[in-house]
Amino acid sequence: MKTSVRSISLPIFVTCFFLFLYIPIIVLVIFSFNSSPMPYEWSGFTTDWYKQLFVCKQAWYALTNSLIVAISSVTLSIVMALMLVYYGSGTFSRLFVAFYGSLVVPEIVLAVGLLGFFSLFCVSLGFITLIVGHTLLGLGYAVPIIHARFLELEKHLTEASLDLGATRTQTFFLVILPLLIPSLLAASLLIFVLSLDDFLIAFFCAGAETQTLPLYIFSVVRSGGSPMVNALSTIMLLVGSLLILLMAILQARKVISFGG
């Protein structure tokens, strides 16, 4: 009897847990097609909010800022992580554990710490500080992903390249880098999604003149809300889901190729 109760209670608990997580998202997507300007009553189906979104100058301005910050943070995070993993894997390998702190430390702690650091040195908040914050956040994901793949590489490939007369730099670009491309793409997609959706670091480090998409959504909701925000959130959800799916496919292909 106890076994049957446990076998039934676990699926019910898991179902309730996933419903608790995804019902608000489903409601958000449904009400993005609501013709009523009131966010709590359904009056008909429409796509007008998506049309208004695509002609909204503030939304396009926020999107441009978000893309600039995301692309910059991805580039800096990947380049710095590559250099650190390849040139510091022997000397500084013990320090790589520190980069896993992004998975443990709450993001609000990192955001407040960055704000205090910039305030201490009288750094004006804006694009630069926002890119620095997102780059620091991205390193916490790029270094573990790239380092894990780097450890899987066969050491004799590097040794053979060096024995044949190639320099360390030539070995990196001709041997190591092509083998790390799946991990680089996966890390880039993950950092891009994190930067595009990030609110806390943007809220504390962006300043008054820099507005990203999450900050734009926050400002609209705080001023009373608009169904156009539901449309924007739905699009961001779709784009983020597609990028995460692409990252998962790249990771799966990497595992299959490595296993083969």
N, C-alpha and C positions, 0 to 999 in steps of 0.2 A: 504493500500500500504506500509506504513512504517513497519507494522507488518510483512509482507511477506519479505521485504528486510532484516529485522533483523533476521528472521528465516533462511534465506539463508546465510547471512554473517557470522553468528556464526559457522556453520559447516565448511565453507570455511576457516575461520581463524584457527580453531582447526586443520583442515587437513594440512594446510600450516605449522603450528607450529610443528606438529609431523614429517612432512617430513623434515623440517629444522633440527630436532634433529637426525633423524634416517637414512637419506640418506648417510651421511658420514660413518656411521657404516656399512651400507650395501655395500658401495663401498669398504671399508676396507676388509670385508669378501670375496667379489668377487675377488679382486686383490691378495688375499693370495694364490689363485690358478692360478695366471698368470705365464706363462712360461718365460716371458720376464723379464730381470733384471731391466729394466726401469720401474719405478713405475707409469708412466702416459700413457703407451700404452699397449693394449691387443694383445698378439700374440698366445695364445693357453692355453689350460687347462693342469695343471700339479699339482702333489703333492710333487714335489722335495723339495720345501722349507720346508715342514713339516718334510721330511726325514733328511734334513740338520740340522733342529732345534733339533731333537732328538739325534744327534751325536755331537752337539756343546757343548764343555766343559764349556765355559763361561756362556752359558745359564743355564746349570745344576748347576753351582756354584752359580749363582744369585738366582735360584729357591731354592736351599738349604738354603741360607741366608734368603730369604723371608719367608720360612716355619718356620725356627727357631725363627725369630722375631715375626711372626704372632702367633704361638703356645704359645710363652712366654708371649706376650701381652694379649692374650685371658685368659690364666691361671691367671695371676696377676690381670687383670681387674675384672674377675668374682669373685675371692676370696675376693679382697678388697671391691668390691661392696656388696657382700653378708654380710661380717662382718659389713660394715657401715650401711646397711639397717636394719639388724636384731638387732644389739646391739646399734645402734644410732638412731633408729626410734623415740624414745621418746625425747631424749635430743637434738639431732642435726637435727631434722626433718626439721627445717626452713632453714638449710644450703643446703638441697637437691636441692633447686632452682638454686644454683650456678652451678650445673652440667648440666643444660640446656644451659649453655653458649656455649657449643660445637655446638649447632644448630644455634646460632646467630653469634658468633665471626668467622670471616673468618679463614680458616686453615693457611693461610700465616702469620697471626698475631700470632697464637700459635707457628708456626715453628720458626719465628724470635725471639719471646720471649724465647723459649727454648734455642736457640743458644746463646742469650745474657746471659741467666742464666748460661749455661755451661761455657761460656767464662769468666764470672765474677769470678767463683770459680775454674777456670783453670782445668776443667774436659776434659780429652782427648775424642774426638769424636770417636765412634765405635759402637760395638754391644750393649753395655750397655746403652749408651745415646739414641740409636735408639729404644731400647725396652722401655725405660722410656718414650720417646715421644709418642709411640704408645699406651702404657698403659694409659697415661694421656688422650689421645684421646678416647680410649675405655671406660674409666670411664664415660665420658660424655654421652655414650649411654647405658652402662650397668646399672648404678644407676637408671635412670628414668624407664627403662623397668622392672627391678626387683622390684623397689619400688612400681610401679603401680600394679603389681601382688600381692605384699605383702599386700597392702591396701585392696585388694579384698578378702583376706582370712578371714574366720570367726574367730573372737576373742575367741569364746567359745572353739575352738579346743585347743588353747594354754592354756587357763585357765583350761580346763579339764585335760590336760596333767600334768600341775603343781599341780593341786589338787590331782592327783593320785600318787604323789610322785616323778615324773620325775624332773630332774634338768633342768636348762635352756638350757644347752648344749645338753642333751638327747632330749629335746623337739625340738630343732633345727634340729637334724639329723634324728629323727624318725617321726616328724610330719610336720614341716615347709619345710624342704628341698625336700621331695618327691612332695609336692604341687607346688614347685617353678621350678621343672625340665623343663617344657615347656618353661618358660621364660628364664631360664638359657641357654637352647639350642638355642633359638632364638637370644639372646644377643651374645652368642658365635659365631654363624654363621655370624652375622652382623659385629662384631669386626674383625673376621678373614678376611672377604672380604675387609673391610676398610684398614686393615693393609697390605694385599696382594697387593692392588691397590694403596696404598698411595705413592705419589711422593714428596710432599712439605716437610713433616717432614723428610723423608729419605734424601732429597737433602741437608737440613740444618744440620741434626743431625747425619748422618751416618759416616762422615769422608771419607778420601781418600781410606782406605783399605777395607771398607765394601760396597758391591754392591748388591742391591736388583734387582728384575725384572724390576720395573719402571725405576731405574737408568740405568740398562743395555739397555733398549729400548731407553732411552734418549741419551746415549752415542753413540749408533749405528746410530740413526737418525741425531745426530749432526755431525757425521763423514761422512755423505753422504747418509745414508739410504740403506736398503736392503729389498727385498720382504720377507725375513725370519722374519722381524719384524712384517709384516702383519700376518704371520702365528702365531707368538707368541701372538700377540694382540687378534687374533681370539680365540685362546685357552683360554686365560685369560677371555675374554668376555663370553665364554661358561661356564667355571667353575664358574665365578661370578654369572651368571644368574641362574645356577642350585642351587647354595647355597642360593640365594635370594628367589627362588621358594620354596626351602625346608623350609626356615625361615617363609615364608608366610603360608605354610601349617601347620607348628607348631603353629603359632599364631591363625590360623582359628580353629584348633582343641582345642586350649586352650579356645577360646571364646565359642565354642559349648559345651565343657564339663562344663564350668562354668555356661552357660545358662541352661544346663540340670540339 
